[in-house]
Amino acid sequence: MSDLLARESLARIEDYQVETVPDADIVVNANETNWDMTPEIRLELGTRLAEHAFNRYPSMHGEDLCQAIADRLGFDPAQVAIGNGSSELLEKACYAFGGAGRKIASANPSFSMYQTYAILADSQPVLFPLTADGFVDPEGVISFCKEEKPALLIICNPNNPTGNFNPKASMEKIIRSVDCPVIMDEAYMEFAVEEGKMEELSTLDLVNQVDNLLVLRTFSKAYGLANLRIGYGIGSAPLMKILKKVLLPYTVNGVSILAAELMYSKPEVLRQRVEAVVSGRRYLRDHLEALGFRVLPSATNFLLALPAGKALERLAEKAGAGDLPSSEKAMAAGGYLFQELLDRKILVRNYSRNPRLPGGLRITVGKAEENPQIIGAIRDIIQ
């Protein structure tokens, strides 16, 4: 048989790789919430599932969940869509607005799948840089879009993997200044409580003021439903009319919809989880900085830590990289720390080889008993 011929553009897609360690004792690499459903919620879900008709298709587009979201946030339910994770809505938006000869813009560094979705839509991914501290420069993005003329602009706020929260005023300036649809990926917005009130942080209230905005949220992070893959988007009426042309029916299973409806009806559980994450985030930041790491500002459930100062020198020395140029030294130091943590059955996300984040490790906030163990292990490795 002759070689199978795939689309040429697929050769540009790198495999999505995440380190997995089945026997890891502490798993803080995927920005998951480290708290599962409470026994009470699990019992309530079980009661609902006992009456669930598994032989029937789920609701075509999760209408009841869309209605609940619309009611709480003050939108017409026609402006709400659910997806098999917010990532499905990202992918479908690229299909809707991308295409051959079109560009899709996103930040560097940011969520790597944005580029993959652009390529899958036969579009050209184009990247604009963040500042040295990981923030979006509004004037720079506006100038970039005027030059590159993207068909779609994607901004992750707060950003993954840096954790930075960009002020709403900066995002609004971009949204109102560019000549293309804008996706604000707010997967981590629930954790930004230290920055102010949610209505003052999110761009959601701009949805009915402009025609080019889609705001995405997920149930995978703060709500703790990563296993069930469900997210939602809220957009302007003209934009949603286009997006829904590419949304297939029945893409979200009924169990996921039931669980999301249940979790969405428990705002007190969300609040308690967010408070625990914020407390753990402060603990990790304070102790990582005390150990000599540069920790980027974070409004998420994770921190991006880069070895610096004496910590960098000590780790580089242990890695046999003490005489390398600064960037290579940092990469070696971060890689060494990652492997040493892995040997101690602590799994973090390794960004040490990323030239924009040399030596960087992304650490999800763990449970109250896990965070001291993470810090203790890092301290032992440095000494």
C-alpha positions in Angstrom: 0.0 0.0 0.0 1.3 3.5 -0.8 1.9 6.0 1.9 -1.1 7.6 3.4 -1.4 11.2 2.3 -2.5 13.6 5.0 -3.1 17.3 4.6 0.3 19.0 4.3 -0.6 21.5 7.1 -0.7 18.6 9.7 3.1 18.3 9.4 3.3 21.6 11.2 1.4 20.3 14.3 3.6 19.0 17.1 2.2 16.2 19.4 0.7 17.6 22.6 2.9 16.2 25.3 2.4 16.2 29.0 4.5 14.3 31.4 2.6 11.5 33.1 3.7 9.6 36.2 1.1 7.1 37.3 2.6 6.6 40.7 3.2 10.3 41.5 2.3 11.2 45.0 1.7 14.9 44.3 0.2 15.8 40.9 0.5 19.6 40.3 1.2 19.8 36.6 -2.1 20.3 34.8 -3.8 23.2 36.6 -6.6 20.9 37.8 -8.4 21.7 41.0 -7.1 19.3 43.6 -10.5 19.0 45.3 -12.9 16.4 44.0 -16.7 16.6 44.4 -17.9 16.7 48.0 -19.6 13.6 49.2 -22.9 15.5 49.4 -22.6 16.7 45.7 -21.5 13.3 44.6 -24.6 11.7 46.3 -26.9 14.3 44.7 -25.4 13.6 41.3 -25.8 9.9 41.9 -29.5 10.4 42.6 -30.0 12.3 39.4 -28.0 9.7 37.4 -30.3 6.9 38.8 -33.1 8.5 36.9 -31.0 9.4 33.8 -32.0 7.9 30.4 -28.7 6.7 29.1 -30.4 5.3 26.0 -31.4 8.7 24.9 -29.4 11.5 23.3 -28.6 14.4 25.6 -30.1 17.8 24.9 -28.9 19.0 21.6 -27.0 22.0 22.9 -27.4 21.8 26.7 -30.3 24.3 26.7 -31.1 24.0 30.4 -27.4 24.7 31.4 -27.3 27.6 28.9 -30.4 29.0 30.5 -28.9 28.8 34.0 -25.7 30.6 32.9 -27.7 33.2 31.0 -30.0 33.9 34.0 -27.1 34.3 36.4 -24.9 36.5 34.2 -27.7 38.5 32.6 -27.7 37.4 28.9 -30.1 36.0 26.4 -29.7 32.2 26.4 -29.1 32.4 22.6 -25.8 34.2 23.4 -24.6 31.2 25.4 -23.1 28.0 24.0 -21.6 24.9 25.7 -18.8 22.8 24.4 -16.8 19.6 25.1 -14.5 21.7 27.1 -14.1 25.4 26.3 -11.3 24.1 24.0 -14.0 22.8 21.6 -15.4 26.3 21.4 -11.9 27.6 20.7 -11.5 25.1 17.9 -14.9 25.8 16.4 -14.3 29.6 16.5 -11.1 29.0 14.5 -13.1 27.0 11.9 -15.7 29.8 11.8 -13.4 32.7 11.4 -10.2 31.1 10.1 -9.5 29.3 6.8 -7.0 29.2 4.0 -5.1 32.4 3.6 -6.2 33.8 7.0 -4.2 34.4 10.1 -5.1 33.7 13.8 -3.2 35.7 16.4 -2.3 34.7 19.9 0.4 35.5 22.5 3.8 34.0 23.1 4.0 32.4 25.6 0.4 31.3 26.0 -1.7 28.2 25.7 0.0 26.2 22.9 -3.2 24.7 21.6 -4.2 28.0 20.1 -1.6 27.5 17.4 -2.8 23.9 16.8 -6.4 25.0 16.4 -5.3 27.6 13.9 -3.5 25.1 11.8 -6.4 22.6 11.9 -8.5 25.4 10.5 -6.0 25.8 7.6 -5.0 29.2 9.0 -1.6 30.6 9.8 -0.9 31.1 13.5 0.9 34.5 14.2 2.3 35.3 17.6 2.7 38.6 19.4 5.1 38.8 22.3 4.2 39.4 25.9 6.2 41.9 28.1 9.2 40.6 30.0 6.9 40.1 33.0 4.3 38.2 31.0 1.7 40.9 30.5 -0.1 41.9 27.3 0.9 45.3 25.8 -2.3 46.8 24.4 -0.6 49.2 22.1 1.7 46.5 20.9 -1.2 44.1 20.2 -3.1 46.8 18.3 -0.1 47.6 16.1 0.5 43.9 15.6 -3.1 43.4 14.4 -2.9 46.4 12.1 0.2 44.9 10.5 -0.7 41.2 10.4 -4.5 41.7 9.8 -5.6 38.5 11.6 -9.0 37.0 11.1 -9.2 36.2 14.8 -7.4 37.3 17.9 -7.2 35.0 21.0 -6.1 36.3 24.4 -5.9 34.2 27.5 -6.6 36.3 30.6 -5.4 35.4 33.2 -2.7 33.9 31.0 -1.5 30.3 30.9 1.4 29.5 31.6 2.5 32.8 33.1 -0.5 33.4 35.4 -0.7 37.2 34.7 -3.9 39.1 35.0 -4.3 41.9 32.5 -6.5 44.8 33.5 -9.9 45.0 32.0 -9.2 48.5 30.6 -6.3 47.1 28.6 -8.4 44.3 27.2 -11.3 46.7 26.3 -8.9 48.9 24.4 -7.8 46.0 22.3 -11.3 44.7 21.7 -12.6 48.1 20.5 -9.5 48.8 18.4 -9.0 45.7 16.3 -10.9 44.8 13.1 -11.5 41.1 13.9 -13.3 38.9 16.4 -11.7 38.6 19.8 -11.8 35.5 22.0 -11.1 36.3 25.7 -10.2 32.9 27.2 -11.1 33.4 30.8 -10.6 29.8 32.0 -8.9 31.0 35.2 -10.9 34.2 35.9 -12.6 32.7 39.0 -9.2 32.7 40.7 -8.5 36.4 40.1 -10.4 37.5 43.2 -7.4 39.3 44.7 -7.5 41.7 41.7 -11.1 43.0 42.5 -14.7 42.1 42.0 -15.5 39.7 39.1 -17.7 42.2 37.3 -14.7 44.6 37.4 -12.3 42.1 36.0 -14.0 40.2 33.2 -14.8 41.5 29.8 -18.3 39.9 29.9 -20.1 43.2 30.3 -18.6 44.3 27.0 -20.4 41.5 25.1 -23.5 43.5 24.5 -21.6 46.7 23.7 -19.5 45.3 20.8 -20.1 42.8 18.0 -16.7 41.1 18.0 -16.4 39.5 21.4 -16.5 35.9 22.6 -15.8 35.2 26.3 -14.9 31.6 27.2 -15.1 30.0 30.6 -14.6 26.4 31.7 -15.9 23.9 34.3 -12.5 22.2 34.3 -10.6 24.5 36.6 -12.4 26.2 39.6 -15.4 23.9 39.3 -13.3 20.8 39.4 -14.9 18.9 36.4 -11.8 18.4 34.2 -12.6 14.7 33.8 -16.0 15.6 32.3 -14.8 18.1 29.7 -17.3 20.9 29.6 -17.1 24.6 29.1 -19.1 27.5 27.9 -18.9 30.7 25.8 -20.9 33.9 25.8 -20.7 36.2 22.8 -22.4 39.1 21.0 -25.5 38.1 19.1 -23.9 38.5 15.6 -20.8 36.5 16.6 -22.8 33.7 18.2 -25.0 33.4 15.1 -21.8 32.6 13.1 -20.3 30.4 15.7 -23.4 28.2 16.1 -23.2 27.3 12.4 -20.1 25.2 13.1 -21.2 23.7 16.5 -22.4 20.1 16.0 -25.3 18.7 17.9 -24.9 16.4 20.9 -21.2 17.1 21.4 -21.5 17.3 25.2 -22.7 14.2 27.0 -25.6 14.2 29.3 -23.6 13.2 32.4 -21.3 16.2 31.9 -24.2 18.5 31.5 -25.9 17.2 34.7 -22.7 17.6 36.7 -22.1 21.1 35.4 -25.7 22.1 36.2 -25.2 20.8 39.7 -21.9 22.5 40.3 -23.1 25.7 38.9 -25.9 25.7 41.4 -23.4 25.6 44.3 -21.7 29.0 44.3 -20.7 28.5 48.0 -18.6 25.4 47.0 -16.8 27.4 44.3 -16.1 30.2 46.8 -14.6 27.8 49.3 -12.4 26.3 46.7 -11.2 29.6 45.3 -10.3 30.8 48.9 -8.3 27.6 49.4 -6.4 28.2 46.1 -5.7 31.8 46.9 -4.3 30.8 50.3 -2.1 28.1 48.8 -1.0 30.5 46.1 0.3 33.0 48.7 2.0 30.2 50.6 3.8 28.9 47.5 4.8 32.4 46.3 6.2 33.5 49.6 8.3 30.4 50.1 9.5 30.1 46.4 10.6 33.7 46.5 12.3 33.1 49.9 14.2 30.2 48.2 15.5 32.6 45.5 13.0 32.0 42.7 11.5 34.7 40.4 7.8 34.1 40.5 5.6 35.8 37.9 2.5 37.6 39.2 -0.4 35.1 39.2 -4.2 35.4 39.4 -4.7 31.7 38.6 -4.4 28.4 40.4 -0.8 28.0 39.5 2.6 29.8 39.7 5.3 30.1 37.1 8.7 29.9 39.0 12.0 30.6 37.4 15.3 29.9 39.2 17.3 33.1 39.9 20.2 34.3 42.0 21.7 31.7 44.4 19.0 29.1 43.6 19.9 29.3 39.9 23.7 29.1 40.6 23.2 26.1 42.9 20.9 24.2 40.6 23.1 24.9 37.6 26.1 23.7 39.5 24.4 20.5 40.4 23.3 20.1 36.8 26.9 20.5 35.6 25.9 23.7 33.8 27.6 26.4 35.9 29.8 27.7 33.0 27.1 27.9 30.4 25.6 31.2 29.0 22.8 32.6 31.2 19.8 31.3 29.2 21.3 27.8 28.8 22.3 27.7 32.4 18.7 28.6 33.4 17.3 25.9 31.2 19.6 23.3 32.6 18.9 24.4 36.2 15.1 24.2 35.6 15.4 20.8 33.9 17.5 19.5 36.8 14.9 20.6 39.3 12.1 19.1 37.3 13.8 15.7 37.2 14.7 15.8 40.9 11.1 16.6 41.8 10.0 13.8 39.6 12.3 11.4 41.4 10.5 12.4 44.6 7.2 11.6 42.9 6.2 15.3 42.6 4.9 16.1 39.1 5.0 19.7 37.9 4.9 21.2 34.4 8.3 21.6 32.7 8.8 24.8 30.7 12.5 24.9 31.3 13.4 24.6 27.6 11.0 27.4 26.5 13.3 30.3 25.3 10.8 32.8 26.6 10.7 31.1 30.1 14.2 29.6 30.5 14.3 27.3 33.5 10.6 27.8 34.2 8.4 25.3 36.1 4.7 25.8 36.4 3.3 24.6 39.7 -0.4 24.1 40.3 -1.5 25.1 43.8 -1.9 21.8 45.7 -3.8 20.9 48.8 -2.9 22.4 52.1 -0.9 19.4 53.1 0.8 19.2 49.7 2.2 22.7 49.3 4.7 22.4 52.3 5.9 19.1 50.8 6.5 20.7 47.5 8.5 23.6 49.1 10.4 21.1 51.3 11.4 19.0 48.3 12.6 22.1 46.4 14.6 23.3 49.5 16.3 19.9 49.8 17.2 19.8 46.1 18.8 23.3 46.2 20.8 22.6 49.4 
